[in-house]
Amino acid sequence: MMPSAITRFFSRPISMLLTLFLVGGAVFPVYSQKIIIPVYSKSNALILQVEDSKDLNMAYFGEKLSDENEYKNISRVYRPAEDYSSMLASAYTASGTRNLAEPAISVTHADGNNGLHLLYESHKQEKIDENVSLTTIVLKDPVYPFWVTLYYKAYVNEDVIEQWSSIRHKEKKSVTLGKFASANLLMRGSAYWLRQYHGDWAREMQPEESRLTHGIKVLDSKLGTRANLFQPPLFMVSLDKPATEDEGKVLFASLSWTGNFRVDLEVDHQDNLRIIAGVSNFASAYSLKPGEEFSTPAFLYTLSNSGKGLASRNLHDWARNYKLVDGKGTRLTLLNNWEATYFDFNESKLSALLKDTKKLGVDLFLLDDGWFANKYPRNDDHAGLGDWQENKQKLPNGISYLVKEADANGVKFGIWIEPEMVNPKSELYEKHPDWVIRQPGRDEHYFRNQLVLDLSNPKVQDFVFGIVDGLLSKNPELAYIKWDCNAVIYNAHSSYLQNQSHLYIEYVRGLYKVLQRIRAKYASIPMMLCSGGGGRVDYGALQYFTEYWPSDNTDPLERIFMQWEYSYFFPAIASANHVTDWGKQPVKFRTDVAMMGKLGFDIVISKLDPKDLTFCQQAVKTYDSVKDIIWQGDQYRLTNPLTDDVASVFYLDKAKSAGVIFNYLVNNRYGAGSAVPIRLKGLDPSKKYRLEEINLYPGTRSALNPGTIYTSDFLMKIGFNPAVKSGRNSVVVKITEVR
Ligand code: GLA
């Protein structure tokens, strides 16, 4: 709820007496006229303050005060406006005049001048609905007709803020933007711990947590398309001390942008944490015409005052309520043929796999790479990308036949595409070399033997849209698309663009235009966001997708760790997890891990031993009975694979009446296992529960007694022991309210 009286109160100037105030041994004046602009969410307040000088500063971001009248006193406890330190607090740091801190924006004006100073001009606060408010603040340079508008969209119940900016001017000619951040935050703590991620193919989401020291730490990508391959724009910062799952102040943040990003995290000389996040300015100085608006993508963040678990649950709710396509809906379980066949298949093999799909009991068969191209058939990853016609040898009757076959078998049909890419060995490359991002007069460099199409070109956008539109209009029953992106942008040059510095930005804008067209016509078709694994998982893209592919690494032991980290930022419903032959664990372990998200299989069903097959068939049914809890419930991390022998993850439905607890042995040393009980979290204090082991392998017995009734008090204070140990290394437990 927005406190409307308070908002009205704060939105007008507050008169204060000119006085002297002592801070840190120095005497500073305190000023008379202040406008305070509060952005509230359920637990937090982000307080912006217009100084007498009209500079806009970020005065506070943290837990809400119980008396909102006290925000006006903030300037009494921090150093006030005239001091150099006030520049550090700028809500959007300009450069080239007085402010010498790392800028959010830098500009070369039409006349060649590099100075920018942004002063408050106006603001408004609107209620978009019961839960969402939008604060808009207009800043203007006093000398040039140059404006920046800051937007703060607050999702109250989820405690999430999306912040972005837009830049425009009315100068005589174009200006050049050297930096153009989405957001500029200031946080205050006695120390800051950054949790960041790095990775590579099959090694996504490797965490590192360290204390930030003075100076600037930059998280960024310059890879263009598969932008997050080495580093995603996902991070968290704990304030004062490292936050744990349930305690401590921690900010979770990310940039919603499917391309190059840059996040500056600066601990300044006064020990503030300044965060400046936006599209990377690497090779991207942007020439902005008079009257044109440069809109930045949203930087999204949530601040938890009770540890990482709450921050992640807030993000999950937000993603399901507002971002993911069909976030509150359902998903299709599937059988994929990638690892079962790779490129080596034909119609009869696929017909058999369709039967296996039915036999397994999943909803859909997903045909992966290798189904297209004729002059240069897609029989391996050296040829064919770009030629999206069915390969006549492999599929003489085309996709339509397979879609009908699937229907006849009582399953749905989905298909893999990688529409942004081209192999030099393709008809598309021969016909349209000008559609390809490549440097004229230089050797081409390939990533997975392929090049990237130039999506800044509207004709290429039409082509890419046409691939999806063609497939779906010919086959209206086609039920699923896996959209892959396996290359970075090498040889960055567009033969379409006048200004090469616009390529990285216009590429992403072009991609979004295509995805918007697809969603305008096919609003609900499930689409998986894949990038040679998880090379491109971000909320900018996910607003067009139902799910993402975390990694080609499906070794379940690795996945426990990876899914754990991904799950801080993305809800389980969006995580496509497949049972494959990676890893040494038995099929039960692999299936249990894949069930912590959206379940799929990529194994040869016909080669499974009969007990394994029975287990998998039963597991699909079990999953169908609990998947809503996993997809729509609250996730609690109980024991941590990084520090404990057992990883334990709990999903509890919103009514707190049913849940599923997944427990895995992640340490193979002698005697490792669940020595002490695992305490549950989040249960309703007034309820009683029963525990029952589910997803048992045929012929094995549960170690739990389903007859025992526990109070939530017992389960949260003492806990239960899933008896995880060698030989019982994966245990799934259903918890049900006893009425
Ligand atoms: C990427 C994907 C895989 C598979 C292959 C096909 O590596 O991540 O899942 O689709 O491409 O070439």
Boltz pocket constraint, residues with backbone or C-beta under 6 A from the ligand:
constraints:
  - pocket:
      binder: B
      contacts: [[A, 338], [A, 368], [A, 369], [A, 381], [A, 416], [A, 484], [A, 486], [A, 530], [A, 531], [A, 532], [A, 533], [A, 549], [A, 552]]
      max_distance: 6.0
